């Protein structure tokens, strides 16, 4: 029995376009993509920060005080292992029977190279007078594996001689998708003394999130995420996140979205 939270089958593959059926429990999204794109964390920097699996699992960007020098680790010169995400288009819902009846296509080997579903959270707030942001992205592959990438961004403090912001990235090793969902839910929070808090959820394909939440979210100009679900309270954010992670793990019925919102 296949216990993967998500599974995809290739429906068609021609002229540079790949059509998919993506199943998450009893929700099946029909979509297609013709290109892959790196996904950048939505923070302001002079140089975009893509979601990647850095050598050694960690990477930092710190501007030294007064000197203007930049420290970025690791510095071994290796090309960053940037994760490429499908840019989905023309999304629709089909029956679970349609997924079961679709035979596997040899072109499905493509699905071993790119994640088919990705879930992300953003939590931001002011802690001890400084703006902090934590971005967590969990790409999920068709074989039931995932990688959890976390980026902690901190505003600079001129009074401490560090006027420039800094960020620190950490990527897990490969882990079961269900474990990744549990860890994403656990780390998507702020310190108890945080104020002016804001929260966001992203999911691709976005229609999967709309089905699990009963809410189509807000359209955004982002090739990968395309929509977002913003929240101003931790309670509503965590409830929505649990609905998605639980739905992907099969712990809540997908029809429960009818009672949401």
SVG drawing of the C-alpha trace seen along z (x, -y; Angstrom):
<svg xmlns="http://www.w3.org/2000/svg" viewBox="-19 -53 56 55">
<polyline fill="none" stroke="black" stroke-width="0.4" points="0.0,0.0 1.3,-3.4 1.5,-5.6 3.1,-8.7 1.3,-12.0 1.4,-12.9 1.8,-11.0 1.9,-12.1 1.4,-10.4 2.3,-11.8 -0.8,-12.3 1.0,-13.5 4.4,-14.7 5.0,-16.5 6.2,-19.7 8.1,-20.7 5.0,-20.4 4.3,-17.7 0.7,-17.1 0.3,-15.6 -2.3,-14.2 -1.2,-15.0 -3.0,-13.1 -3.0,-14.1 -5.2,-11.6 -8.6,-11.9 -7.9,-15.3 -6.5,-15.0 -5.2,-18.1 -4.8,-18.0 -2.2,-20.4 0.8,-20.8 4.1,-22.6 6.5,-23.6 9.3,-25.1 11.2,-24.8 12.2,-27.8 14.2,-28.5 12.2,-29.8 13.5,-32.8 12.7,-33.6 10.4,-36.7 12.8,-38.9 14.4,-42.2 18.1,-41.8 20.5,-43.2 20.9,-39.7 18.0,-37.2 18.2,-34.2 17.0,-31.0 15.8,-27.9 18.7,-25.5 20.5,-22.6 23.9,-24.3 27.0,-22.2 27.2,-21.0 23.6,-21.9 24.1,-25.5 24.8,-28.9 25.0,-32.4 25.2,-35.9 26.6,-38.5 28.0,-42.0 30.8,-42.7 30.4,-45.9 32.0,-49.1 34.2,-47.2 31.6,-46.5 33.1,-43.0 30.8,-40.2 31.0,-36.8 29.1,-34.0 29.4,-30.4 30.2,-28.0 32.9,-29.5 34.2,-26.5 33.2,-27.8 30.8,-24.9 27.8,-25.7 24.8,-26.0 22.4,-23.1 19.4,-25.2 16.1,-23.4 14.1,-23.8 10.3,-23.8 7.7,-23.2 5.7,-26.3 2.2,-24.9 -0.6,-26.2 -4.2,-25.4 -5.1,-23.6 -8.3,-21.7 -9.8,-19.0 -10.5,-15.5 -11.8,-12.4 -9.8,-9.9 -10.9,-7.3 -9.3,-9.2 -6.0,-9.0 -6.3,-5.2 -7.2,-4.5 -4.1,-6.4 -1.3,-4.1 2.3,-5.2 4.0,-6.9 7.8,-6.3 8.2,-10.0 7.4,-9.8 11.1,-9.4 11.1,-13.2 9.3,-13.2 12.4,-11.8 14.2,-15.0 11.8,-17.7 9.4,-18.1 5.7,-17.7 4.3,-19.5 5.8,-22.2 4.5,-23.8 6.0,-26.9 5.4,-29.2 6.5,-32.7 6.4,-34.0 7.6,-37.5 7.5,-39.8 9.4,-42.2 11.6,-40.6 13.5,-42.8 13.1,-45.8 14.3,-43.9 12.3,-42.6 12.9,-38.8 11.5,-36.5 11.6,-32.7 10.9,-31.2 10.4,-27.4 10.0,-25.5 9.3,-21.8 9.5,-20.4 8.0,-16.9 9.1,-14.4 7.1,-11.6 9.0,-8.9 7.7,-10.1 10.8,-12.1 11.3,-15.7 13.8,-18.3 13.1,-21.0 14.9,-24.3 14.7,-27.1 15.9,-30.7 16.2,-32.9 16.4,-36.6 17.3,-39.3 17.3,-43.1 20.4,-45.0 21.0,-47.0 23.0,-50.3 23.4,-50.7 25.3,-47.5 27.5,-48.3 25.6,-46.0 23.3,-48.2 22.9,-45.6 20.5,-42.6 21.8,-39.0 20.4,-35.6 21.2,-32.0 20.0,-29.0 19.7,-25.4 18.6,-22.5 17.8,-19.0 19.0,-15.8 16.4,-13.8 13.6,-12.7 10.2,-11.0 7.6,-13.5 5.3,-12.9 8.2,-13.7 9.0,-16.8 5.4,-18.0 5.5,-17.4 8.8,-19.4 7.6,-22.2 4.5,-22.6 6.7,-22.6 9.2,-25.3 6.7,-27.7 6.4,-29.8 7.9,-33.0 9.2,-33.6 6.5,-34.2 7.6,-37.9 7.2,-38.7 4.9,-41.6 3.5,-42.9 3.3,-39.3 2.4,-38.3 2.0,-34.8 1.7,-33.3 1.2,-29.9 2.1,-29.0 1.4,-25.7 2.0,-24.6 0.0,-23.5 -2.1,-26.2 -5.4,-24.5 -4.5,-21.7 -4.3,-24.3 -7.6,-25.8 -9.2,-22.4 -7.8,-21.6 -8.6,-25.1 -11.8,-25.8 -10.2,-29.2 -8.6,-30.2 -6.2,-32.6 -4.8,-35.7 -3.3,-35.8 0.4,-36.9 2.9,-37.5 5.2,-34.6 5.9,-31.8 6.0,-29.0 3.5,-29.8 1.0,-31.9 -1.2,-32.4 -0.8,-33.0 -2.9,-32.7 -2.1,-35.5 -3.0,-35.5 -2.6,-38.1 -3.1,-35.7 -1.1,-32.6 -4.2,-30.7 -5.8,-31.0 -2.4,-30.4 -1.7,-27.3 -5.2,-25.9 -4.9,-26.4 -1.4,-24.9 -2.6,-21.8 -5.5,-21.4 -3.0,-21.3 -0.4,-19.0 -3.1,-16.8 -4.9,-16.6 -1.7,-15.6 -1.0,-13.0 -4.5,-11.7 -5.3,-12.6 -8.3,-14.8 -10.8,-14.2 -10.4,-16.5 -14.2,-17.2 -13.7,-19.0 -12.8,-22.1 -16.5,-22.7 -16.6,-23.7 -13.6,-26.0 -13.5,-29.7"/>
</svg>
